[in-house]
Amino acid sequence: MRARAVAILAVAAVVLSWGTARAVLGNPSTVNRYAIIDGDTFALLAKRCFWTLLKLGCPAQRLRLEGADAFESAQTCRDASGAVWPCGAVATERLRQLVNRPDFTCNIDPEFIDRHAREFAVCYADGQDVGATMVREGLAFAFGRDTQYLPLENQAKEAKRGGWAGQFVRPQYFRQGAIE
C-alpha cells in the first residue's frame, strides 16, 4: 500500500512538472537561457517550474527548427578551391547568434515530436523566420514533410552561399556515415 502511494505521488509530480514546464517554456519571457546543440537544434531552459520548488533544475525542452536541416556541428565542407572549412561549426554559431537576440521567439508545435524527443518549432529573430534564414544563407536545407524553404534553398544554390559555394554532404547523409 505504501509503495502504491509513493508511486502515485511520483506520477503526479512528473505530470505537474511536465505541464508546468511546458506552460513556462512556451512563454519566452520566462526562459532563462537557450543551449545550442547544433545548427537546427537547441534547448529551452526555464527559469521556474515545479522542480524549482524542490530545489531541482527544470527539464530542458529540446527543439528542432521545423522544415530545416542544418550541417551537423562536427561536419566539414570544401570551398570552391577545395579547402576544408567547418560548415557545421559555422551553422551552429549562426544559430547561436540568432537565438541570442533579445527578440527571439518560437512557436512550438507539441503535436510533432521526432525520434530524438525534440519538438518542432518555427522561430523568429528580428521578425525573420530563423529556419528560412539558415536555408537562405546556405547553412541548412529544406527538409521534412513541409518543403516551404525549397525556393530559398534554390536561391542559395544559385548564389553559391554557404555550403553551395563548394562541395558538401547533405546533413541527412552525413548522419548516416557518408563522407565527402
HELIX and SHEET records of a PDB file:
HELIX    1   1 ARG A    2  LEU A   25  1                                  24    
HELIX    2   2 PRO A   28  THR A   30  5                                   3    
HELIX    3   3 PHE A   50  LEU A   53  1                                   4    
HELIX    4   4 CYS A   87  VAL A   99  1                                  13    
HELIX    5   5 VAL A  130  ARG A  136  1                                   7    
HELIX    6   6 LEU A  150  ALA A  159  1                                  10    
HELIX    7   7 GLY A  162  ALA A  165  5                                   4    
HELIX    8   8 PRO A  171  PHE A  174  1                                   4    
SHEET    1   A 5 VAL A  31  ASP A  38  0                                        
SHEET    2   A 5 THR A  41  ALA A  46 -1                                        
SHEET    3   A 5 GLN A  61  LEU A  65 -1                                        
SHEET    4   A 5 GLU A 119  ALA A 125  1                                        
SHEET    5   A 5 THR A 105  ILE A 113 -1                                        
SHEET    1   B 5 VAL A  31  ASP A  38  0                                        
SHEET    2   B 5 THR A  41  ALA A  46 -1                                        
SHEET    3   B 5 GLN A  61  LEU A  65 -1                                        
SHEET    4   B 5 GLU A 119  ALA A 125  1                                        
SHEET    5   B 5 GLN A 128  ASP A 129 -1                                        
SHEET    1   C 2 ALA A  68  ALA A  70  0                                        
SHEET    2   C 2 ALA A 140  ALA A 142 -1                                        
SHEET    1   D 2 CYS A  77  ARG A  78  0                                        
SHEET    2   D 2 VAL A  84  TRP A  85 -1                                        
END                                                                             
